[in-house]
């Protein structure tokens, strides 16, 4: 099962209150749990972008429960330039996959509001409380991947 962020099946972007966009893509699967089932995340991707097509993105986070490549299964990419040269690194910063732990959608929302100035839909006392409770629930069950291949 895939969850996309837009209002139609062909659109995985959500227009934010600052006029920019958040691309949201989550793939879920059902896992047996205590005689029933629960939903788990197979992969997730969040991308903050200036345009609806994603050609002008600012940052993105990707998570793959079962990684198949050489990139960390949970990683952050930032579109920008290095202020200091770091020899022998010659790559593009946006192609660097910084290893992270799991990042919740709540953490991304908080980042957008607090650091990027996206106006929230409600007063801080309300949205902060809702995000904190939801993020606590996420942290209780989140899968913790290694930062790279085990061998």
C-alpha positions in Angstrom: 0.0 0.0 0.0 1.4 3.4 -1.0 0.4 6.7 0.6 1.0 9.9 -1.4 0.7 13.4 -0.1 -1.3 15.1 -2.9 -5.0 15.5 -3.5 -5.1 13.2 -6.5 -3.5 9.8 -7.2 -1.1 11.4 -9.7 0.1 14.1 -7.3 2.4 13.3 -4.3 2.9 17.0 -3.3 1.1 19.0 -0.7 1.0 22.8 -1.2 2.2 24.4 2.1 1.0 27.7 3.6 4.3 29.4 2.4 3.5 28.6 -1.2 6.1 25.9 -1.4 5.5 22.1 -1.5 6.1 19.0 0.6 6.4 15.8 -1.4 5.3 12.9 0.7 5.5 9.2 -0.3 5.1 6.3 2.1 4.8 2.6 1.4 3.2 0.5 4.1 2.7 -3.2 4.7 0.6 -5.3 7.1 2.4 -7.3 9.7 0.8 -9.8 12.1 0.8 -8.5 15.7 -1.0 -9.9 18.8 -3.6 -11.9 16.9 -4.3 -9.1 14.5 -2.3 -6.8 12.1 -0.5 -3.5 12.3 0.8 -1.2 9.6 4.5 -0.7 9.2 6.6 1.5 7.0 8.5 -0.2 4.2 9.8 3.1 2.8 9.2 6.8 3.2 10.3 10.0 1.5 9.7 13.6 2.4 11.0 16.4 0.1 10.6 20.2 0.7 10.6 21.9 -2.6 10.0 25.3 -4.2 8.1 24.1 -7.3 5.4 21.5 -7.7 7.5 19.3 -10.0 10.4 19.0 -7.5 13.1 20.4 -9.8 13.9 23.1 -7.2 14.1 21.0 -4.0 15.7 22.2 -0.7 16.1 19.0 1.3 14.9 15.5 1.3 14.8 12.5 3.6 14.5 8.9 2.5 14.0 5.7 4.5 14.1 2.1 3.2 13.5 -0.7 5.7 15.4 -3.2 3.5 18.1 -1.2 1.7 19.6 -2.7 -1.4 22.3 -0.2 -2.4 25.3 1.5 -0.9 23.4 4.4 0.6 22.4 4.5 4.3 18.8 3.2 4.6 17.8 6.4 6.4 19.4 9.5 5.0 19.1 13.2 4.5 20.2 15.2 1.4 20.6 18.9 1.3 20.7 21.0 -1.8 23.3 23.6 -1.3 27.0 24.5 -1.6 29.9 23.7 0.7 31.3 26.9 2.3 34.6 25.3 3.0 36.4 23.0 0.6 36.9 19.6 2.0 39.7 17.8 0.0 39.5 15.2 -1.5 35.7 15.5 -1.6 34.7 16.6 -5.0 31.0 15.5 -5.1 27.9 17.6 -5.1 26.5 18.2 -1.6 23.0 17.3 -2.9 24.2 13.9 -3.9 25.7 13.2 -0.4 23.5 10.8 1.6 24.0 11.9 5.3 23.0 8.9 7.5 20.3 9.6 10.0 18.0 7.7 12.3 14.3 7.4 11.4 12.7 10.7 10.9 8.9 11.1 11.5 6.6 13.2 9.5 6.0 15.1 12.7 9.7 16.0 12.9 9.5 17.3 9.3 6.4 19.4 10.0 8.1 20.9 13.1 11.3 21.6 11.0 9.2 23.4 8.3 7.3 25.5 10.8 10.2 26.3 13.2 13.1 26.6 10.8 11.7 27.4 7.4 8.9 29.7 8.6 5.9 27.8 7.1 2.9 29.2 8.8 1.0 26.6 10.9 -2.8 26.1 10.6 -3.3 26.5 14.4 -1.8 28.2 17.4 1.5 26.9 18.8 0.0 25.5 22.0 -2.2 23.2 19.9 0.0 22.0 17.0 3.1 21.5 19.3 1.1 19.3 21.7 -0.5 17.3 18.9 2.9 16.8 17.1 4.7 15.9 20.4 2.1 13.2 21.3 2.1 11.7 17.8 5.9 11.7 17.6 6.1 10.0 21.0 3.9 7.2 19.6 6.1 6.9 16.5 9.3 6.7 18.6 7.8 3.8 20.6 7.6 1.6 17.5 10.1 3.0 15.0 12.4 0.6 13.3 16.1 1.6 13.8 18.3 0.8 10.8 22.0 0.6 10.8 23.8 3.5 9.0 25.0 1.2 6.2 25.4 -2.5 5.1 26.2 -5.0 7.9 28.9 -6.6 5.8 
